[in-house]
Amino acid sequence: MVKKILDKTGEHLYGVNDEKMEEVVVRLLKDRKKTLAVAESCTGGMLSSLVVNVPGASEVFIGGVVAYSNDLKKHILGVREDTLKKHGAVSEECVQEMTEGLKKLTGADICVSISGIAGPSGGTPEKPVGTVFIDIFEHEHITMRYNFTGDRNMIRTRSAMMALENLRKYLKGRERV
């Protein structure tokens, strides 16, 4: 029965029984002998917390940086002042510089960054509350923009879970997530 369901659902099913997304991601990282580091802004460490909840995560998880302020994005992750002025902290350019800086800082094989507007304020017509950028960087950038709905905590949770889902798809070998 499980095989029939897996055949029909394909990539949309990530696990069976009580397996959690973060457990699948840690297992895939171990299977591929890859290390992970994360840079988080709007999620405030939620992604890191999900990963370290998995027993054995220390074999693959190097750590994370919560760079909530632009100053930390610049001074720790190497995001350029010009990028922040021209594109803002919630932008494709910013999350890409966050992952590049994180890779230099940690030496992790794969880096993931998240920056967004969790609300309830801070949105603009171009970037409303719920706008989130997620970047995965190993050899090249895979950057996605999302417009999540819900309250502040729901947007943060959806952002962290989507980062895990994108990482899972990336580790499974999909070119685009």
Summary of the structure (lengths in Angstrom):
residues: 177
radius of gyration: 16.1
end to end distance: 27.6
largest distance: 55.1
contacts: 588
relative contact order: 0.16
helix: 45%
strand: 18%
